[in-house]
Amino acid sequence: MPATPTIVTPGHQPTQVASTNSDPKMLTNLRPSSEMLSGMGRCICRGVILFDDISSLFLEADRREASSSNTPLTVEQVRSYKGYVEMLKIVPSIQNLADSLAADQISKGSSEAKRDDIHTMKRFVGEFLNAWMLSAGTGSTTSTYQALNPRERTLRGLRHDLCGCLLCPTIYDWKNLTVRQLVRNNAPNYQASSNFFCRCFYEDYEGNADALETGFLKSPLLVRGFTRLYAGVTNLEQTFGDLRQNLEQTFGDLSELHIPPIHKDSVSAKLNLCRTVTPRTIAYTAVLVHFNLTEAARWEPEFNGFSYPRLFNFIVDFFESPPGRRAQKRLDDLLEWWNNRVFGPVQPSVVDIEQSGIAFERQRAALESEED
């Protein structure tokens, strides 16, 4: 007889649930629908964890609950526990659903989200870069760049001058043709997979090898990619006007690539982001942007030696495990910058406005009393 499945809730004793031989009506009441579980998986993929199994988050929460040790935490432990906290913010009910059947459906939803978003970003990156090249105008050096087919990544990668520049780490001088060839040939000491400070993540698409944090994770491509995934406010057809007509002369009919407007905040609302950009949503976007600059035929966690799980973890740790207070202040400022770019400045609440009015009237009344 198969073992009875259990629900494992961190901080509590495992609770037995109905076995597979129980009344089907009881099982239906205990477990949410497959659609709901799949939706949870989508949210977890986009807002919490992209590569590791969610069981690692529960295990770390259990370890902390049971441990009384003052041993310093590892970066991995910090990442897992903060992931657990983020997961409960997004899907609070998941702590009661850690059985194998629910986990399979959640995992399926996560895979579907990643597949859909990779496809979305493939189109977005292609059209964004084409618009960039088109806006440069005839006579510009960028006019020699080869147009990209939004349908596929075939012509992308280091061999494409613009994609290669964006994939190239800022420590290498891409403008130097000799260096460029060394990077393309994956020569020793010139490997594009050697670090994660790629030009595609920098505010000016250039960066400074002597000040790697300056402008990091501020690139327009990254921000626009984020709004496409989470806020649904980037309609490239409206933004770039006659771009599609120009591309169709090269690639034929692209009508099936129409990107319909998405209700603003539709995905962010499902993630309970509350108009707040989080480190893990930035990391998720960065992975998809970088991957879709490559020529990979299909999704792979590692491509040409570049590890996307390590990139995701690197950006998450960059935010969640700063070395000190000054670094934390810079990260807080960076997240505020992101929030302003994506959602706009925070508007004062009605309560704030009323309180300021009350304070003003009190001051006026006090002045009246002094004059009397």
C-alpha positions as MATLAB code, in Angstrom:
seq = 'MPATPTIVTPGHQPTQVASTNSDPKMLTNLRPSSEMLSGMGRCICRGVILFDDISSLFLEADRREASSSNTPLTVEQVRSYKGYVEMLKIVPSIQNLADSLAADQISKGSSEAKRDDIHTMKRFVGEFLNAWMLSAGTGSTTSTYQALNPRERTLRGLRHDLCGCLLCPTIYDWKNLTVRQLVRNNAPNYQASSNFFCRCFYEDYEGNADALETGFLKSPLLVRGFTRLYAGVTNLEQTFGDLRQNLEQTFGDLSELHIPPIHKDSVSAKLNLCRTVTPRTIAYTAVLVHFNLTEAARWEPEFNGFSYPRLFNFIVDFFESPPGRRAQKRLDDLLEWWNNRVFGPVQPSVVDIEQSGIAFERQRAALESEED';
ca = [
       0.000    0.000    0.000;
       1.470    3.412   -0.912;
       2.472    5.716    1.896;
      -0.070    8.306    2.976;
       0.972   11.731    1.654;
       1.651   14.471    4.172;
       1.430   18.218    4.212;
       4.601   19.701    5.672;
       4.107   23.143    7.152;
       7.275   24.805    8.472;
       7.015   25.297   12.214;
       4.386   22.636   12.600;
       4.276   18.881   12.804;
       3.548   17.170    9.456;
      -0.179   16.650    9.060;
      -1.557   13.563    7.388;
      -4.044   14.115    4.614;
      -6.481   11.744    3.033;
      -4.898    8.794    1.267;
      -5.559    7.943   -2.356;
      -8.183    5.436   -1.146;
     -10.253    8.144    0.563;
     -13.523    9.645   -0.560;
     -12.904   11.631   -3.795;
     -15.140   14.436   -2.509;
     -12.866   14.800    0.516;
      -9.799   14.991   -1.719;
     -11.470   17.668   -3.845;
     -12.115   19.764   -0.752;
      -8.550   19.376    0.501;
      -6.724   20.260   -2.696;
      -7.217   23.330   -4.936;
      -7.952   22.797   -8.599;
      -5.173   21.959  -11.042;
      -5.641   25.368  -12.618;
      -5.118   27.103   -9.289;
      -2.015   25.046   -8.504;
      -0.637   25.768  -11.957;
      -1.264   29.464  -11.351;
       0.724   29.235   -8.125;
       3.583   27.692  -10.067;
       3.525   30.534  -12.575;
       3.694   33.112   -9.802;
       6.522   31.304   -8.021;
       8.565   31.066  -11.221;
       8.134   34.770  -12.011;
       8.503   36.111   -8.502;
      10.521   33.751   -6.311;
      12.642   30.980   -7.736;
      13.475   30.062  -11.309;
      15.681   26.984  -11.131;
      15.682   25.286   -7.727;
      12.847   23.138   -6.433;
      10.530   24.875   -3.968;
      11.244   22.070   -1.483;
      14.615   23.736   -0.830;
      12.770   26.786    0.491;
      10.665   24.694    2.870;
      13.724   22.780    4.048;
      15.542   25.980    4.976;
      12.470   27.294    6.814;
      12.240   24.004    8.729;
      15.963   24.101    9.516;
      15.691   27.583   10.997;
      12.642   26.630   13.030;
      14.409   23.624   14.527;
      17.880   25.122   14.949;
      19.058   27.139   17.941;
      22.609   27.492   16.611;
      24.272   30.876   16.216;
      26.387   29.618   13.337;
      26.705   32.295   10.615;
      24.363   31.712    7.724;
      25.662   30.913    4.270;
      24.645   32.966    1.243;
      22.666   29.968   -0.001;
      20.741   29.728    3.291;
      19.927   33.431    3.215;
      18.744   33.133   -0.382;
      16.540   30.108    0.353;
      14.915   31.621    3.421;
      14.225   34.969    1.766;
      12.795   33.014   -1.136;
      10.505   31.235    1.311;
       9.344   34.573    2.728;
       8.725   35.971   -0.764;
       6.823   32.828   -1.713;
       4.453   33.206    1.230;
       3.809   36.825    0.248;
       2.840   35.784   -3.257;
       0.975   32.526   -2.521;
       0.366   32.316    1.249;
      -1.679   29.112    1.002;
       1.214   27.135   -0.437;
       2.564   26.240    2.990;
      -0.373   23.865    3.295;
       0.187   22.243   -0.086;
       3.643   20.681    0.085;
       2.524   17.197   -0.953;
       3.860   15.488   -4.048;
       0.681   15.712   -6.140;
       0.358   19.462   -5.630;
       4.097   19.944   -6.177;
       3.879   18.290   -9.598;
       1.117   20.640  -10.717;
       2.935   23.675   -9.303;
       6.089   22.603  -11.134;
       4.097   22.284  -14.345;
       2.783   25.829  -13.954;
       6.304   27.090  -13.358;
       7.547   25.438  -16.544;
       4.651   26.895  -18.524;
       5.389   30.402  -17.248;
       9.055   30.129  -18.180;
       8.186   28.799  -21.650;
       5.656   31.574  -22.315;
       7.941   34.319  -21.032;
      10.931   33.100  -23.048;
       8.735   33.274  -26.150;
       7.502   36.748  -25.215;
      11.016   38.022  -24.600;
      12.302   36.502  -27.836;
       9.890   38.695  -29.753;
      10.419   41.697  -27.497;
      14.234   41.661  -27.675;
      14.160   41.230  -31.459;
      11.791   44.129  -32.028;
      13.469   46.338  -29.419;
      16.898   45.940  -31.022;
      15.510   46.361  -34.532;
      13.881   49.610  -33.451;
      17.135   50.713  -31.876;
      19.022   50.045  -35.115;
      16.298   51.688  -37.211;
      16.268   54.829  -35.060;
      20.017   55.261  -35.591;
      19.314   56.338  -39.171;
      21.123   55.843  -42.443;
      24.798   56.738  -42.328;
      25.243   55.689  -38.718;
      27.691   52.903  -37.924;
      24.753   50.970  -36.480;
      23.091   50.930  -39.896;
      25.460   48.088  -40.799;
      23.897   45.839  -38.146;
      21.882   42.946  -39.501;
      18.156   43.104  -38.789;
      16.841   40.433  -36.421;
      13.903   38.135  -37.015;
      11.596   38.469  -33.991;
      10.440   34.881  -34.572;
      13.800   33.265  -33.800;
      17.221   33.754  -32.259;
      19.218   32.288  -35.173;
      21.100   35.464  -36.148;
      21.748   36.641  -32.618;
      24.666   35.896  -30.319;
      28.277   37.092  -30.336;
      28.461   36.935  -34.154;
      25.889   39.712  -34.410;
      27.643   43.014  -33.728;
      24.900   44.547  -31.569;
      23.861   41.386  -29.705;
      27.525   40.520  -29.215;
      28.239   43.953  -27.773;
      25.381   43.571  -25.289;
      26.449   40.054  -24.309;
      30.084   41.065  -23.882;
      31.275   41.686  -20.296;
      32.185   45.312  -19.705;
      35.759   44.353  -18.812;
      36.439   43.656  -22.517;
      36.705   46.472  -25.059;
      34.183   45.390  -27.697;
      35.044   48.393  -29.875;
      38.529   46.977  -30.341;
      38.154   44.627  -33.314;
      40.989   42.400  -32.135;
      39.398   42.011  -28.713;
      36.011   41.438  -30.329;
      37.392   38.523  -32.331;
      39.041   37.044  -29.249;
      35.713   37.172  -27.394;
      33.917   35.554  -30.310;
      36.519   32.805  -30.423;
      36.148   32.218  -26.670;
      39.899   32.717  -26.318;
      41.535   32.289  -22.879;
      41.051   35.430  -20.755;
      38.385   36.671  -23.209;
      35.408   34.465  -22.404;
      31.973   36.075  -22.463;
      30.809   33.555  -19.870;
      33.480   34.633  -17.377;
      31.318   37.088  -15.409;
      27.838   38.569  -15.219;
      28.665   42.261  -15.708;
      27.397   42.245  -19.295;
      26.739   45.430  -21.222;
      23.073   44.544  -21.670;
      22.570   45.236  -17.958;
      24.159   48.711  -17.879;
      22.446   52.069  -18.059;
      24.635   53.234  -20.950;
      25.194   49.722  -22.395;
      28.861   50.249  -21.639;
      29.701   50.122  -17.935;
      32.993   50.831  -16.236;
      35.389   47.993  -15.473;
      36.778   50.029  -12.560;
      33.325   50.761  -11.086;
      31.229   47.726  -11.928;
      28.284   48.663   -9.731;
      27.774   52.057  -11.384;
      24.825   51.833  -13.763;
      24.478   48.077  -13.221;
      20.921   46.719  -13.709;
      19.701   50.036  -15.115;
      19.679   49.345  -18.838;
      16.657   50.516  -20.869;
      16.442   47.035  -22.409;
      16.154   45.475  -18.959;
      13.582   47.974  -17.714;
      11.460   47.730  -20.847;
      11.698   43.955  -20.718;
      10.463   44.054  -17.123;
       7.467   46.198  -18.010;
       6.651   43.820  -20.857;
       6.652   40.832  -18.503;
       5.138   42.305  -15.356;
       3.340   45.570  -16.026;
       2.192   44.809  -19.567;
       2.669   48.402  -20.713;
       5.058   47.951  -23.639;
       3.172   47.766  -26.922;
       6.015   47.783  -29.431;
       3.783   48.330  -32.463;
       2.597   51.645  -31.059;
       6.003   52.616  -29.713;
       7.992   52.121  -32.892;
       5.465   53.052  -35.561;
       6.527   51.796  -38.989;
       9.100   49.298  -37.662;
       7.034   46.258  -38.663;
       6.663   47.463  -42.246;
      10.449   47.755  -42.545;
      11.006   44.288  -41.076;
       8.441   42.631  -43.313;
      10.516   43.619  -46.320;
      13.200   41.291  -44.932;
      11.304   38.562  -43.070;
       7.899   38.498  -44.737;
       4.529   38.670  -43.007;
       4.893   39.228  -39.253;
       1.217   39.704  -38.465;
       1.199   36.715  -36.126;
       3.708   38.528  -33.916;
       1.150   41.154  -32.930;
       1.498   41.849  -29.217;
      -1.909   42.935  -27.898;
      -2.001   45.454  -25.066;
      -2.096   43.806  -21.652;
      -3.979   45.351  -18.747;
      -1.516   47.385  -16.722;
      -0.269   45.629  -13.587;
      -1.990   42.376  -14.668;
       0.964   40.134  -13.801;
       2.297   42.279  -10.968;
      -1.134   42.212   -9.350;
      -1.201   38.416   -9.459;
       2.216   38.398   -7.811;
       1.007   40.738   -5.043;
       3.843   43.101   -5.961;
       1.802   46.132   -4.856;
       3.540   48.348   -7.401;
       6.923   47.270   -6.078;
       9.809   45.888   -8.123;
      11.611   43.092   -6.269;
      15.158   41.728   -6.619;
      13.883   38.374   -7.823;
      11.704   39.846  -10.565;
      14.725   41.828  -11.783;
      16.824   38.645  -11.740;
      14.151   36.746  -13.682;
      13.990   39.480  -16.318;
      17.787   39.624  -16.598;
      17.969   35.885  -17.302;
      15.383   36.098  -20.089;
      16.909   39.230  -21.644;
      20.408   37.749  -21.746;
      19.228   34.380  -23.049;
      17.262   35.998  -25.865;
      20.326   37.907  -27.028;
      21.978   34.551  -27.779;
      21.500   32.301  -30.782;
      20.282   29.339  -28.682;
      17.813   27.169  -30.591;
      15.917   26.255  -27.428;
      15.957   26.998  -23.722;
      18.970   25.636  -21.862;
      20.014   26.467  -18.274;
      23.570   26.757  -19.590;
      24.492   27.959  -23.063;
      28.041   28.397  -24.414;
      29.360   28.072  -20.874;
      27.115   30.823  -19.500;
      25.133   29.579  -16.486;
      21.679   31.086  -16.070;
      21.067   29.565  -12.618;
      24.273   31.258  -11.467;
      23.228   34.558  -13.070;
      19.863   34.411  -11.310;
      21.468   33.634   -7.957;
      24.144   36.280   -8.475;
      21.589   39.063   -8.937;
      19.420   37.825   -6.059;
      22.477   37.694   -3.756;
      23.610   41.105   -5.029;
      20.419   42.555   -3.537;
      19.754   40.257   -0.602;
      23.256   39.784    0.844;
      24.965   43.204    0.754;
      28.326   43.540    2.533;
      27.273   46.475    4.721;
      25.035   49.476    5.364;
      26.413   51.615    2.564;
      25.867   48.862    0.049;
      22.325   48.363    1.409;
      21.634   52.082    0.942;
      22.775   51.887   -2.682;
      20.534   48.871   -3.257;
      17.553   50.626   -1.659;
      18.171   53.573   -3.976;
      18.402   51.215   -6.955;
      15.055   49.586   -6.139;
      13.479   53.017   -5.687;
      14.875   53.983   -9.100;
      13.277   50.855  -10.587;
       9.925   51.562   -8.968;
       9.914   55.106  -10.362;
      10.783   53.869  -13.850;
       8.211   51.085  -13.922;
       5.291   52.404  -11.883;
       6.016   56.129  -11.645;
       6.526   58.256   -8.518;
       4.539   57.260   -5.443;
       1.435   59.423   -5.159;
       0.462   60.827   -1.746;
      -2.484   59.114   -0.127;
      -5.723   60.839    0.819;
      -4.775   60.398    4.492;
      -1.441   62.164    3.946;
      -3.164   65.071    2.228;
      -5.780   65.353    4.967;
      -3.151   65.234    7.721;
      -1.159   68.007    6.073;
      -4.329   70.092    5.839;
      -5.095   69.544    9.533;
      -1.547   70.557   10.524;
      -1.870   73.699    8.392;
      -5.158   74.713   10.022;
      -3.659   74.205   13.496;
      -0.778   76.500   12.635;
      -3.141   79.140   11.320;
      -5.268   78.923   14.469;
      -2.151   79.290   16.635;
      -1.128   82.406   14.728;
      -4.600   83.884   15.272;
      -4.285   83.336   19.034;
      -0.883   85.057   19.126;
      -2.258   88.122   17.330;
      -5.109   88.404   19.859;
];
